[in-house]
Amino acid sequence: MFDGPVIPELDAAERRARLRLARGARIGPVTFREALQHFGSARAACAELSVAGEAAIAREEAALARAGGRFLVIGDAGYPAALAALPDAPPVLSAIGDPTLLGRRTLAIVGAREASLAGRRFAAELAASLGAAGFVVASGLARGIDAAAHEAALPTGTVAVLAGGIDQIYPPQNAGLHQTIAARGLLLAEASFGTPPVARAFPRRNRIVSGLSAGIVVVEAAVRSGSLITAQCAAEQGREVFVVPGSPMDPRHTGSNSLIRDGAILVRDANDIISVFGLPQSPPQAVEKPIQKSDDTPTAMVTRALGPVPTPVDELVRRCQVSAATVAEVLLALELEGRLERHRGNRVSLM
C-alpha cells in the first residue's frame, strides 16, 4: 500500500456536498480540488457555484444501489490513498464489488486489444503469478490483454476501471467478465451512472488504472496505443513502468519496445516485478484460472491469436475453443496466402 496523509472521516453533510460539487457542470477533478481549497469546504462551494441538485444525486445514488454499488467520495476512509494523492484524482468513484481490494497493493497489466495468443497467455500467467504473490491486478476491461489479466486474477483479486458509467458494458463481448468482476472483484467508474463511454474518456480512465497501482506492466502495445498513454500517466505519477519485450517484426510490440529503449524495466517473468516491490503481506492462494472466451468468428479468433512467435496448433484449438478442423482450415488459408509459417513440433506463426 501507499502511505498517505490520514484524512478525517467526512461528515454526512460535507460528503453529500462533495457529491453535488463533483457532478456539477464544467467541474472536473482539478477544478473540484481548487474549489475546495478556495472555499474551504464543498458545502461553501455549493453555495456559490452551479452544482448538481440534491434530487439528481439521489436518483443516481438509487440507481447505483439497485445495481449493488455505492459511491466512494474523496475523503472517505475507503477511497484509495494512492489515487487521492494525485492532483487530478477523481472526486467521486462509483464502485460495485469488494472495496477492500483497494486497501491492498495493486499492479496494473495493460496491452493490445488485438493481442496475440502468446501475449494473452503471458499476461494471464503474469497476472496469476502476481495474484498468488499477494498483489491485486488492475486493468481497463478491454478485450485482449486486459481481459486475459482480469480473468487470471479473479481468484486472488482484480479491479476493473471503466471509461463510461459503471453500468455501461464495453466492449459488448466482455459482458460476462463485467458481471463476474462485479461479483468476485471490483468495478470502478469515474463517470456518472448511465454515461456511455466516449473516446475522450479512455485516457481519463487510464490515469485511474495507473494511479491505483504501484506500477504498470505493458504487454504488447502498438505505436499511439492506449497502453502507451497509461504508461505515460504512470511515469508522470511516479509509478514504475514494466514492459514485456517482443519481436521487432510485430507491430504489436513497436510501442512497448520503445518504452524499454526509453528506460522502462524489462520483464521476463513475475519475479522481475516482485523483486522491485517485495511481497505484500498474507499472499492469497491462486486457483486454476478460467479460459478466456471470445464472441468473434473462428477465423478472426485464430488469425488474431497468431503472431511471429511460434504457437502449438493444439493450443490454438484449446484457447480459441473451436474445432481442430476449423483451425486447420484457417491455417491452410493463411498458408496459401503466404502469411503462415510452419515450424517443427506442429507449431505455426504469422510471417
HUURJO-V135594 format. One record per helix or strand. SS is the DSSP state (@ for helix, = for strand). FROM is the first residue (numbers start at 0). TO is the last residue. If there is no record, write none. Layout:
{{SS,FROM,TO} {SS,FROM,TO}}
//
This chain:
{{@,11,21} {@,28,38} {@,41,47} {@,53,65} {=,68,72} {@,80,83} {=,91,96} {@,98,102} {=,105,110} {@,116,131} {=,135,138} {@,144,152} {=,157,161} {@,171,183} {=,185,188} {@,198,210} {=,214,218} {@,225,235} {=,239,243} {@,250,260} {=,264,266} {@,269,276} {@,297,304} {=,310,311} {@,312,319} {@,323,335} {=,339,342} {=,346,349}}
//
